[in-house]
Amino acid sequence: MEGLRHGSNKVPGIAGLPLDIFQVEAGGVVWRGAAATLEDAIRRIQELASASPADYIIWNRHTGDKQTIKSGARQEEAGSKRAQS
């Protein structure tokens, strides 16, 4: 994969793109790609979530900021479970 690099933090990413996208799984997180802007990252998560509903993390490797995005299908499942209780 051309452009895949490990930064100084040893996290893989696409060279030059500041935002990394991770999918949260039971055993940890899986890197799912990189984006140039927050809007691009959210759009990519929407694509990923349509096939694999999960929580996703957007991590800014320049600032260290993290944002968790919960996919709609997962939120709907949680809501229906609460309604059944």
Z-matrix of the N, CA and C atoms (Angstrom, degrees):
N
C 1 1.456
C 2 1.524 1 108.40
N 3 1.280 2 114.34 1 104.41
C 4 1.456 3 119.57 2 178.07
C 5 1.519 4 110.51 3 -63.23
N 6 1.301 5 116.98 4 135.99
C 7 1.457 6 120.83 5 178.01
C 8 1.515 7 113.76 6 92.54
N 9 1.345 8 118.54 7 -11.97
C 10 1.460 9 119.90 8 178.27
C 11 1.517 10 107.81 9 -77.53
N 12 1.295 11 116.50 10 123.15
C 13 1.461 12 121.63 11 -175.90
C 14 1.520 13 110.13 12 -136.07
N 15 1.299 14 115.65 13 155.43
C 16 1.453 15 121.23 14 170.39
C 17 1.519 16 106.58 15 -99.17
N 18 1.317 17 116.00 16 127.58
C 19 1.456 18 120.42 17 177.98
C 20 1.512 19 110.28 18 -78.99
N 21 1.306 20 116.49 19 -173.88
C 22 1.456 21 120.69 20 179.94
C 23 1.518 22 111.25 21 -62.83
N 24 1.340 23 117.05 22 -19.81
C 25 1.454 24 121.68 23 179.13
C 26 1.524 25 112.19 24 -91.08
N 27 1.340 26 117.23 25 4.10
C 28 1.465 27 124.47 26 179.06
C 29 1.522 28 114.02 27 67.28
N 30 1.339 29 117.86 28 16.55
C 31 1.461 30 122.20 29 176.69
C 32 1.514 31 107.48 30 -95.37
N 33 1.358 32 117.47 31 130.04
C 34 1.466 33 118.14 32 179.96
C 35 1.517 34 111.49 33 -67.02
N 36 1.297 35 116.03 34 151.72
C 37 1.458 36 121.11 35 177.30
C 38 1.510 37 109.80 36 -170.50
N 39 1.287 38 116.76 37 170.74
C 40 1.455 39 120.96 38 176.75
C 41 1.524 40 106.79 39 -88.21
N 42 1.310 41 115.55 40 125.46
C 43 1.456 42 120.89 41 -176.65
C 44 1.520 43 110.99 42 -53.18
N 45 1.317 44 116.97 43 129.15
C 46 1.457 45 121.86 44 176.32
C 47 1.518 46 114.69 45 92.03
N 48 1.326 47 118.66 46 -13.17
C 49 1.466 48 120.70 47 179.58
C 50 1.532 49 108.48 48 -99.43
N 51 1.338 50 117.52 49 123.31
C 52 1.462 51 120.49 50 -170.84
C 53 1.529 52 116.17 51 -81.72
N 54 1.336 53 118.29 52 -15.29
C 55 1.465 54 119.86 53 -174.60
C 56 1.522 55 110.69 54 -112.06
N 57 1.325 56 115.98 55 126.54
C 58 1.452 57 121.16 56 175.68
C 59 1.520 58 108.98 57 -103.51
N 60 1.328 59 116.17 58 146.23
C 61 1.456 60 123.11 59 -178.84
C 62 1.523 61 108.01 60 -116.07
N 63 1.333 62 115.87 61 127.07
C 64 1.452 63 122.07 62 179.47
C 65 1.519 64 109.60 63 -124.02
N 66 1.328 65 116.44 64 143.81
C 67 1.458 66 122.30 65 173.49
C 68 1.521 67 107.50 66 -100.97
N 69 1.333 68 116.63 67 132.14
C 70 1.462 69 121.64 68 179.93
C 71 1.524 70 108.01 69 -85.55
N 72 1.325 71 115.95 70 124.73
C 73 1.457 72 122.06 71 177.18
C 74 1.521 73 108.74 72 -124.68
N 75 1.311 74 117.09 73 169.99
C 76 1.462 75 121.55 74 -176.97
C 77 1.532 76 112.29 75 -57.32
N 78 1.328 77 116.71 76 -36.56
C 79 1.457 78 120.32 77 -177.48
C 80 1.517 79 114.64 78 -91.24
N 81 1.317 80 118.55 79 1.58
C 82 1.456 81 121.67 80 -178.41
C 83 1.516 82 111.02 81 144.06
N 84 1.325 83 115.50 82 -148.53
C 85 1.467 84 120.00 83 179.42
C 86 1.519 85 109.63 84 -119.57
N 87 1.336 86 115.09 85 150.37
C 88 1.461 87 122.15 86 179.29
C 89 1.514 88 108.10 87 -122.48
N 90 1.330 89 116.50 88 129.20
C 91 1.457 90 121.41 89 179.14
C 92 1.518 91 108.73 90 -69.92
N 93 1.347 92 116.93 91 128.28
C 94 1.458 93 122.03 92 -177.44
C 95 1.515 94 113.79 93 -116.53
N 96 1.323 95 118.29 94 -1.83
C 97 1.453 96 118.91 95 177.66
C 98 1.514 97 111.94 96 147.29
N 99 1.321 98 114.70 97 -173.41
C 100 1.456 99 122.09 98 -178.84
C 101 1.520 100 108.75 99 -138.29
N 102 1.322 101 115.47 100 159.63
C 103 1.469 102 120.60 101 -179.03
C 104 1.521 103 109.78 102 -145.31
N 105 1.308 104 114.79 103 156.02
C 106 1.458 105 121.08 104 179.84
C 107 1.524 106 112.30 105 -83.88
N 108 1.354 107 116.26 106 -33.27
C 109 1.465 108 120.21 107 -176.96
C 110 1.528 109 109.54 108 -132.32
N 111 1.321 110 115.85 109 162.93
C 112 1.450 111 121.11 110 177.14
C 113 1.529 112 110.39 111 -61.67
N 114 1.316 113 117.29 112 -39.96
C 115 1.458 114 121.40 113 178.91
C 116 1.529 115 110.93 114 -61.43
N 117 1.334 116 116.86 115 -42.35
C 118 1.466 117 120.98 116 177.57
C 119 1.527 118 110.45 117 -63.95
N 120 1.324 119 116.85 118 -40.80
C 121 1.468 120 121.04 119 -179.80
C 122 1.524 121 110.66 120 -64.23
N 123 1.314 122 117.31 121 -44.15
C 124 1.468 123 120.97 122 179.60
C 125 1.525 124 110.58 123 -64.86
N 126 1.317 125 117.31 124 -40.93
C 127 1.463 126 121.47 125 177.30
C 128 1.542 127 110.41 126 -60.81
N 129 1.326 128 116.55 127 -42.26
C 130 1.471 129 120.82 128 179.28
C 131 1.529 130 110.40 129 -65.83
N 132 1.315 131 117.64 130 -39.81
C 133 1.460 132 121.10 131 178.30
C 134 1.524 133 110.34 132 -63.63
N 135 1.310 134 117.08 133 -39.67
C 136 1.466 135 120.06 134 177.47
C 137 1.526 136 110.58 135 -60.47
N 138 1.335 137 116.97 136 -40.48
C 139 1.469 138 121.16 137 176.90
C 140 1.532 139 110.34 138 -63.77
N 141 1.325 140 116.25 139 -47.62
C 142 1.461 141 120.70 140 -179.34
C 143 1.525 142 111.44 141 -63.32
N 144 1.331 143 116.68 142 -42.48
C 145 1.461 144 121.85 143 -176.04
C 146 1.520 145 112.15 144 -67.48
N 147 1.325 146 117.67 145 -26.66
C 148 1.467 147 119.30 146 178.80
C 149 1.526 148 110.47 147 -64.76
N 150 1.320 149 117.27 148 -30.59
C 151 1.462 150 121.73 149 178.55
C 152 1.525 151 112.24 150 -96.93
N 153 1.325 152 116.77 151 -27.23
C 154 1.457 153 120.71 152 -174.88
C 155 1.528 154 110.05 153 -144.88
N 156 1.343 155 116.99 154 82.99
C 157 1.470 156 119.42 155 179.01
C 158 1.524 157 111.00 156 -58.58
N 159 1.303 158 116.04 157 130.63
C 160 1.469 159 121.65 158 -177.65
C 161 1.519 160 108.11 159 -170.28
N 162 1.312 161 115.43 160 178.40
C 163 1.455 162 120.31 161 168.46
C 164 1.524 163 106.74 162 -88.33
N 165 1.319 164 115.79 163 144.07
C 166 1.460 165 121.53 164 179.04
C 167 1.524 166 108.30 165 -127.44
N 168 1.311 167 115.45 166 150.62
C 169 1.463 168 121.46 167 178.11
C 170 1.521 169 108.50 168 -119.73
N 171 1.323 170 115.31 169 132.73
C 172 1.461 171 121.57 170 170.78
C 173 1.526 172 105.41 171 -104.50
N 174 1.310 173 116.42 172 122.59
C 175 1.464 174 121.28 173 -178.04
C 176 1.520 175 109.34 174 -119.46
N 177 1.342 176 115.68 175 123.87
C 178 1.458 177 121.39 176 177.12
C 179 1.517 178 107.72 177 -88.71
N 180 1.312 179 116.38 178 109.87
C 181 1.465 180 118.95 179 -175.27
C 182 1.526 181 113.15 180 -71.95
N 183 1.337 182 117.88 181 -14.95
C 184 1.465 183 119.83 182 177.49
C 185 1.522 184 112.07 183 -81.71
N 186 1.335 185 116.50 184 -39.64
C 187 1.465 186 119.90 185 -176.61
C 188 1.521 187 113.25 186 -103.76
N 189 1.346 188 116.88 187 -18.96
C 190 1.458 189 120.75 188 -176.74
C 191 1.529 190 112.89 189 84.25
N 192 1.326 191 117.22 190 -0.78
C 193 1.467 192 120.61 191 179.57
C 194 1.523 193 110.64 192 -67.63
N 195 1.347 194 115.65 193 143.45
C 196 1.460 195 121.77 194 177.09
C 197 1.521 196 108.83 195 -125.86
N 198 1.318 197 115.62 196 144.28
C 199 1.456 198 121.80 197 175.92
C 200 1.524 199 107.57 198 -134.05
N 201 1.329 200 116.87 199 127.89
C 202 1.458 201 121.21 200 178.51
C 203 1.520 202 109.49 201 -96.59
N 204 1.314 203 115.55 202 132.40
C 205 1.460 204 122.75 203 178.41
C 206 1.520 205 107.61 204 -116.89
N 207 1.313 206 116.81 205 123.99
C 208 1.460 207 121.33 206 176.41
C 209 1.518 208 107.53 207 -97.27
N 210 1.332 209 116.00 208 128.00
C 211 1.462 210 118.44 209 -179.05
C 212 1.518 211 110.30 210 -71.70
N 213 1.331 212 117.14 211 149.32
C 214 1.455 213 123.35 212 -175.89
C 215 1.510 214 113.57 213 -56.87
N 216 1.322 215 117.93 214 -42.01
C 217 1.466 216 120.49 215 -177.44
C 218 1.522 217 110.54 216 -63.29
N 219 1.301 218 117.24 217 -38.31
C 220 1.455 219 120.39 218 -179.84
C 221 1.522 220 109.99 219 -68.28
N 222 1.327 221 117.69 220 -39.64
C 223 1.463 222 120.95 221 178.53
C 224 1.523 223 110.08 222 -64.90
N 225 1.342 224 117.47 223 -40.14
C 226 1.463 225 121.15 224 178.96
C 227 1.526 226 110.74 225 -63.33
N 228 1.359 227 117.36 226 -41.08
C 229 1.466 228 120.73 227 177.82
C 230 1.511 229 110.49 228 -60.65
N 231 1.318 230 117.22 229 -44.87
C 232 1.464 231 121.50 230 -179.88
C 233 1.527 232 110.25 231 -62.50
N 234 1.328 233 117.11 232 -40.90
C 235 1.456 234 121.16 233 179.17
C 236 1.514 235 111.67 234 -64.77
N 237 1.331 236 118.06 235 -40.94
C 238 1.463 237 120.12 236 -179.31
C 239 1.523 238 110.91 237 -71.39
N 240 1.314 239 118.60 238 -31.25
C 241 1.466 240 121.10 239 176.81
C 242 1.510 241 110.07 240 -66.87
N 243 1.358 242 116.79 241 -40.38
C 244 1.454 243 120.25 242 178.49
C 245 1.522 244 110.46 243 -65.44
N 246 1.314 245 116.83 244 -38.44
C 247 1.468 246 120.94 245 -178.93
C 248 1.535 247 110.79 246 -67.26
N 249 1.350 248 117.50 247 -31.53
C 250 1.453 249 121.31 248 179.88
C 251 1.519 250 112.79 249 -77.95
N 252 1.321 251 117.17 250 -21.36
C 253 1.475 252 120.66 251 -176.66
C 254 1.494 253 112.24 252 -69.99
